[in-house]
Amino acid sequence: MVHYDTTGKPHPGDRTINLTEAHIVERIFKDYAEGLSPKNIAEGIAGPTGRNWCASTIHGNRERGTGTLTNELYIGRQIWNRLNYAKAPDKGKRVSPLNPEEDLVITDIPDLRIIDQDLWEAVRTRQGMMKVKNINTPS
């Protein structure tokens, strides 16, 4: 639900579901749960900018909570303060270590859920299987 200020402008930070994009996200989750690779899923899917998606956009990094398949907003959970962006004093490069779990700001927003729990869990299960497979695969 969008809230408006006294001038009729949408309140900053309010979010609504874009149904066109929600259908694409749901397709990505279903395809992944059914065994397709992120690379195969990404082929032919135009992202919001019009360019095709890439596999890393879909799989991201599970430990850091990045990527389409780990975005908890799709199950109605908004997580703020996950990463701490700073410049490394010794090299001057930007680093982004994970913040401690107790520093996370988690808000349930069930109105923004677009992936049901069974599909979310199916993707988590497959990701877990892939992790075990990768660890045990000889180099």
C-alpha positions as CSV (number, residue, x, y, z in Angstrom):
1,M,0.0,0.0,0.0
2,V,1.4,3.4,-1.0
3,H,1.1,6.3,1.4
4,Y,1.0,9.9,0.1
5,D,2.2,13.1,1.7
6,T,0.0,16.2,1.9
7,T,1.0,17.3,-1.6
8,G,-0.1,13.9,-3.1
9,K,3.4,12.6,-3.8
10,P,4.2,9.0,-2.8
11,H,6.0,8.7,0.5
12,P,9.7,7.9,0.0
13,G,10.6,4.3,0.7
14,D,7.1,2.9,0.0
15,R,7.3,0.0,-2.3
16,T,4.7,-1.7,-4.5
17,I,5.0,-4.9,-6.5
18,N,5.6,-4.5,-10.3
19,L,3.5,-7.4,-11.6
20,T,5.5,-7.7,-14.8
21,E,8.8,-7.9,-12.9
22,A,7.2,-10.2,-10.3
23,H,6.3,-12.7,-12.9
24,I,9.9,-12.8,-14.2
25,V,11.2,-13.3,-10.6
26,E,8.7,-16.1,-10.0
27,R,9.8,-17.7,-13.3
28,I,13.4,-17.5,-12.2
29,F,12.7,-19.2,-8.9
30,K,10.6,-21.9,-10.6
31,D,13.2,-22.6,-13.3
32,Y,16.0,-22.8,-10.7
33,A,14.0,-25.1,-8.4
34,E,13.3,-27.4,-11.5
35,G,17.0,-27.7,-12.1
36,L,17.9,-25.1,-14.7
37,S,21.3,-23.3,-14.2
38,P,21.4,-19.6,-13.6
39,K,23.2,-19.2,-17.0
40,N,20.4,-21.0,-18.8
41,I,17.7,-19.0,-16.9
42,A,19.4,-15.7,-17.7
43,E,19.4,-16.3,-21.4
44,G,16.7,-14.2,-23.0
45,I,15.5,-12.4,-19.9
46,A,15.6,-8.7,-20.3
47,G,16.4,-6.9,-17.0
48,P,14.9,-3.6,-15.9
49,T,17.4,-1.7,-18.0
50,G,16.7,-3.7,-21.1
51,R,20.0,-5.6,-21.1
52,N,19.9,-9.4,-20.6
53,W,20.5,-10.7,-17.1
54,C,23.6,-12.6,-16.3
55,A,24.0,-15.7,-14.2
56,S,25.6,-13.9,-11.2
57,T,22.6,-11.6,-11.0
58,I,20.5,-14.7,-10.4
59,H,22.7,-16.8,-8.1
60,G,24.5,-13.9,-6.3
61,N,26.4,-14.8,-3.1
62,R,24.3,-16.8,-0.6
63,E,26.5,-15.9,2.4
64,R,26.2,-12.2,1.6
65,G,22.5,-12.3,0.7
66,T,23.0,-10.9,-2.8
67,G,21.4,-12.1,-6.0
68,T,17.8,-12.7,-7.0
69,L,17.6,-16.2,-5.4
70,T,18.6,-14.9,-2.0
71,N,16.6,-11.7,-1.9
72,E,14.4,-12.0,1.1
73,L,12.2,-9.1,0.0
74,Y,10.6,-11.6,-2.4
75,I,9.3,-13.5,0.7
76,G,8.2,-10.3,2.4
77,R,11.3,-9.7,4.6
78,Q,13.3,-6.5,4.2
79,I,16.8,-6.6,5.6
80,W,18.8,-3.4,6.1
81,N,22.4,-2.9,7.3
82,R,23.6,-6.3,6.0
83,L,26.9,-4.9,4.7
84,N,29.3,-2.2,5.9
85,Y,30.8,-0.3,3.0
86,A,34.2,1.4,3.7
87,K,37.6,2.1,2.2
88,A,40.3,-0.3,3.3
89,P,42.9,2.1,4.9
90,D,45.9,0.1,3.7
91,K,44.9,-0.2,0.0
92,G,42.3,2.5,-0.5
93,K,39.9,0.0,-2.1
94,R,36.2,-0.3,-1.1
95,V,35.5,-3.3,1.1
96,S,32.1,-4.5,2.3
97,P,32.3,-6.8,5.2
98,L,29.1,-8.4,6.6
99,N,27.7,-6.7,9.7
100,P,27.1,-8.9,12.7
101,E,23.6,-10.5,12.7
102,E,22.6,-8.4,15.8
103,D,23.1,-5.2,13.7
104,L,20.6,-6.3,11.0
105,V,17.3,-4.4,10.8
106,I,14.7,-6.9,9.7
107,T,11.2,-5.9,8.9
108,D,8.4,-8.2,7.8
109,I,6.4,-6.8,4.9
110,P,4.0,-9.5,3.9
111,D,2.3,-7.3,1.3
112,L,5.5,-7.5,-0.8
113,R,5.8,-11.3,-0.8
114,I,5.8,-12.7,-4.4
115,I,7.4,-16.1,-3.8
116,D,5.5,-18.7,-1.7
117,Q,7.3,-20.5,1.1
118,D,7.4,-23.9,-0.6
119,L,9.2,-22.5,-3.7
120,W,11.5,-20.5,-1.5
121,E,12.4,-23.6,0.4
122,A,12.9,-25.6,-2.8
123,V,15.4,-23.1,-4.0
124,R,17.2,-23.1,-0.6
125,T,17.4,-26.9,-0.8
126,R,18.8,-26.9,-4.3
127,Q,21.4,-24.2,-3.3
128,G,22.4,-26.4,-0.3
129,M,22.8,-29.4,-2.6
130,M,24.9,-27.4,-5.0
131,K,27.1,-26.2,-2.1
132,V,27.7,-29.7,-0.9
133,K,28.4,-30.9,-4.4
134,N,30.9,-28.1,-5.0
135,I,32.8,-28.8,-1.8
136,N,33.1,-32.5,-2.5
137,T,34.0,-32.1,-6.2
138,P,37.7,-32.7,-6.8
139,S,39.6,-29.7,-8.3
